[in-house]
Amino acid sequence: MPLHPDADPLAASTTVVTLRPDGLVRDFEKEPGTFLDLAELFSGAPPYDTLRLRYGLEMHHHLGSTEAPNAAASRLAEHCGYEPIDIRGTVWFTGASAETDSAPGMDDAMYLELFETLSAVSDTHGLRLWSQYRPHETVFVKPTDYAPGDTLWLGQPHRFMRLADYPSDSVTAQLFPGAQYFQCDDGFTMGATAPSYPTRADQAPPGYWQRTGHQLLPASD
């Protein structure tokens, strides 16, 4: 991906996202000032089509594709105001192409908006999205992902026992009704009041992978 002649070489890196018909979502961080050649992505006839979902967010797909239907992409397009479209094959999400065959990635704000909207649309229509993670990458686990005996990594490993309730007269319980905390067999405890916590992918408990359907990849192919 070459440096675009109109790009700002001091700009922050951006992200391009793909969505396959089976629900696999992948994102690719791009170097500052690099643009994606859309014509190369969808070579041959018929041409590709670009749908503008938001200002600064576009979805590109191959017209007339005979690949499997991409239900999540079709529902997303409808959510963004388009008439029902039979979108097939892998779609690409980028920044604004300005009606050219070159598109930058999305900035951080648009990247987050895409995932929030795509997740909401998929949940509404009962569609499954999933991702792949390398061991060093970050995932967000829920307290309820842990089962007794799982390893809880918080600086160092602890053996998780249960989620315990705070005493009803405690300050935490009054501020967060129904709040719980992690209780481990070595006496370690930590509040579990947040909906999720970041951790390395290779330290996430089995319950996380079962709940999300995500896949843990090896450190390298």
Secondary structure, DSSP 8 states (H G I E B T S, - for coil): --B-TTS-TTS--EEEEEE-TT-BEEEEEE-TTB-EEHHHHT-SSS-EEEEEEETTEEEEEETT--S-B-HHHHHHHHHTT------BS-EEEES--TTSSEE--B-HHHHHHHHHHHHHHHHHTT---B-EE-TTSEEEE-GGG--TT-EEESSSEEEEEEEEE--TTSHHHHHSTT-EEEEETTS-EEE--SS-EEEEGGGS-HHHHHHH--EE--S--
